[in-house]
Amino acid sequence: MTMTESKPDRQQGLAAAADTGGLEALIARAARAGKGLPPVERWNPDFCGDLDMEIRADGTWFYLGTPIGRPALVQLFSTVLRKDADGRTYLVTPVEKVGIRVVDAPFVAVEADVSKQAGRQVVTFRTNVGDVVEAGPDHPMRFVEEDGTGGLKPYVLVRGRLEALVSRPVMYQLVEHGEELETPQGPMFALRSHGEIYPIMPLEQLTRLSR
């Protein structure tokens, strides 16, 4: 991409990124090349517009209204995701930044393991795009009420400002490891991981639901 390209030209080039060749070129510019996640938080390229790409609530990626059917391509795209302070999510390379739509969270936690490390409970998550994180100070969890249903939606921070929505089967698994604990918010049903306490709901609310 040259400095003399117009914005429409740049957007057309980025729109081709969902095609195999264009995608490989985009990811190549991210310079991951098997060396771990690219340092997207340190990149400050120009904004090149929005791409007709969406991550649905179930974690499925769509381009131009059609699911992206190759998991490897989705995984590559996921490595150059960044959520900025404006609340929007972008695909970012050293030379370009394009906006995409995210219905809920960009990732889904599809598997969890609860183990003991040095005598403390640790919850480890695997996301639908292959991230593995241990809930704790660097990867906190939060539980929010789902609008209109009264249910709970758990999230875990994966990297930067990007979270994973914990899938319902995994949520049920985690509840089995919950405890009744005293917290600054009062008696809570909560989950521990790496010495941190993540309140799920007030104990009084749990008692009402159990009746």
C-alpha positions, 0 to 999 in steps of 0.5 A, a space after each residue: 500500500 502506498 501513501 498515494 492510494 485513495 481511501 476507496 482503493 485501500 478499502 477495496 484492497 482490504 475487502 479482498 482480505 477474506 479471499 484466500 490470497 488477500 487474507 494471506 497477504 494481510 496476515 503476512 503483513 502482521 508478521 506473526 510467522 509462528 513467533 507468537 501473537 503480533 504486537 497489535 497494541 503497539 501498532 498505530 496505522 491509519 484507519 482505512 474504513 469498515 469491512 463487511 465482517 461480523 463475529 456473531 454471538 456464537 463465535 461464527 465469523 461472517 464476511 459479506 453475510 456468508 460464514 467463513 468456513 475455514 477455521 485456519 483463516 478465522 484463527 489467523 484473523 483472530 491474531 490481529 484483532 484489537 478492541 480500542 478505547 472507543 469500544 470498537 473492534 478492528 483488524 490491525 496490521 502495521 500499515 492498516 486498520 479496519 473496523 469489523 462488527 462484533 455482536 457480543 464478544 469476539 471469542 467463545 470459551 468452549 472448554 474449561 479445566 479446573 485444577 489445583 496449582 500450589 494448593 489453589 484452584 485454577 480455571 483454564 479456558 480454551 477459546 474457539 480460536 485456540 487461545 488458552 488462558 488461566 483466569 486470574 489477575 491477568 485474565 479476570 472474569 466477570 458475570 453479567 445479567 442477560 437482558 430479558 432473561 435473568 440469566 448470567 453471561 460469564 466472560 473472561 479477558 483473553 488479551 488487550 480488551 478482548 474477551 471470550 464469552 463462556 459457553 453455556 455448557 462450560 458455565 454449568 461446569 464452572 458452577 459446580 466449582 462455585 463456593 459461598 464466600 464473604 466478599 466486599 459486596 456481601 455473601 456471594 456465590 463465587 468462583 475462585 481462580 489463582 487466588 482471585 474471587 469472581 462473584 457469580 451472584 448474591 447468595 440470597 439470589 441463589 437461595 431463591 433460585 434453589 427453592 
